[in-house]
Amino acid sequence: MSRDPWTDPDPNSGDFDAELQKLDPRYVEHQQGSPDGRLLVLVGVEGEDARRLERIAEARGKAAADVVAELLRDAERSLA
């Protein structure tokens, strides 16, 4: 059975080199690996969408980031 680096819990060095070569170097930052590392994705929301997000978060008693995470999980579940 061949392994898929995108789903392998322990990808190997070089597994994503081809994809990284496609990226604009301005958006790549090299860091040492860490088992405690995490991915942080910044999402920009502005205007009426930002106000909607604030209202939803306030109504749920949660932070906007938590609401966005819930919306993403719900959207992914609806695809299954």
C-alpha positions as CSV (number, residue, x, y, z in Angstrom):
1,M,0.0,0.0,0.0
2,S,1.5,3.3,-1.0
3,R,1.5,6.1,1.5
4,D,-0.1,9.6,1.0
5,P,2.0,12.4,2.6
6,W,-1.2,14.5,2.8
7,T,-2.8,12.0,5.2
8,D,0.2,10.3,6.7
9,P,0.4,11.2,10.4
10,D,4.2,11.3,10.1
11,P,5.2,12.8,6.6
12,N,8.8,12.5,5.6
13,S,11.2,15.2,4.7
14,G,10.8,16.2,1.1
15,D,7.2,15.0,0.7
16,F,5.9,18.4,-0.1
17,D,8.9,19.8,-2.0
18,A,7.2,19.9,-5.3
19,E,4.2,21.8,-3.9
20,L,6.5,24.3,-2.1
21,Q,8.4,25.0,-5.3
22,K,5.1,26.2,-6.9
23,L,4.7,28.9,-4.2
24,D,5.8,32.4,-4.5
25,P,8.9,32.6,-2.2
26,R,7.5,35.8,-0.6
27,Y,5.0,33.6,1.1
28,V,7.3,30.8,2.4
29,E,9.0,30.9,5.8
30,H,11.4,28.2,6.7
31,Q,11.2,26.9,10.3
32,Q,12.7,24.0,12.2
33,G,10.1,21.3,12.8
34,S,8.5,20.8,16.2
35,P,6.2,18.1,17.4
36,D,4.4,20.8,19.3
37,G,3.9,23.0,16.2
38,R,0.5,24.1,14.9
39,L,-0.8,25.7,11.8
40,L,-2.3,29.2,12.1
41,V,-4.3,30.5,9.1
42,L,-5.2,34.2,9.1
43,V,-8.6,34.9,7.6
44,G,-9.5,38.4,6.6
45,V,-13.2,39.4,7.0
46,E,-14.4,42.9,6.5
47,G,-17.4,45.1,6.1
48,E,-20.8,43.5,6.6
49,D,-19.3,40.0,6.8
50,A,-17.2,41.1,9.8
51,R,-20.3,42.6,11.5
52,R,-22.2,39.3,10.9
53,L,-19.3,37.3,12.4
54,E,-19.3,39.6,15.4
55,R,-23.0,39.2,15.9
56,I,-22.9,35.4,15.5
57,A,-20.0,35.2,17.9
58,E,-21.7,37.4,20.5
59,A,-24.9,35.4,20.3
60,R,-23.1,32.2,20.8
61,G,-20.9,33.6,23.6
62,K,-17.7,32.6,21.7
63,A,-14.7,34.2,20.1
64,A,-14.9,34.9,16.3
65,A,-12.1,32.4,15.7
66,D,-14.1,29.7,17.4
67,V,-17.2,30.5,15.3
68,V,-15.2,30.4,12.1
69,A,-13.7,27.0,13.1
70,E,-17.3,25.7,13.8
71,L,-18.5,26.9,10.5
72,L,-15.7,25.2,8.7
73,R,-16.3,21.9,10.5
74,D,-20.0,22.1,9.8
75,A,-19.3,22.8,6.1
76,E,-17.0,19.9,5.8
77,R,-19.5,17.5,7.5
78,S,-22.2,18.7,5.0
79,L,-19.9,17.6,2.1
80,A,-19.8,14.0,3.3
